[in-house]
Amino acid sequence: MTPLAHYLILSGILFSIGLAGVLIRKNIIVVFMCLEMMLSAANISLVAFSRAQGTEGVPVYDPQVLSLFIVAIAAAEVAIGLALIVAMFRARKSVESTAITTLKD
C-alpha cells in the first residue's frame, strides 16, 4: 500500500505547477487548464485522506463524495469559462489576458 505522504507530495506538486501556470501564463485557455490541475490536486488530497482515515480497509466516503461535487462544479466552470473565452475572442480577436484589461472597446 502506498503511504499517504506520496499522495500528498503528488498533490502538492500538481497544485504548485497549476499555481505557477495561473500566475505566469497569459493565455486564458492555459490558465483554465491550470485551474483544473489545481482542482485535481485538491481531489487527490481528499481521496488520499479518506483512504488514510478508514478503519479496517474501509474508507470514509464523505471526502470522496465531496470530490465528485468538485468535479461537477469544475465542469460547470469550464462550460461557462469557455463560453466567455469564445465571446472575448469574437470581440477582441485574442485570448490573451492582457486583452481584457479594459471594459470598453
Secondary structure by P-SEA (a helix, b strand, c coil): cccaaaaaaaaaaaaaaaaaaaaccccaaaaaaaaaaaaaaaaaaaaaaaaaacccccccaaaaaaaaaaaaaaaaaaaaaaaaaaaaaaacccccccccccccc
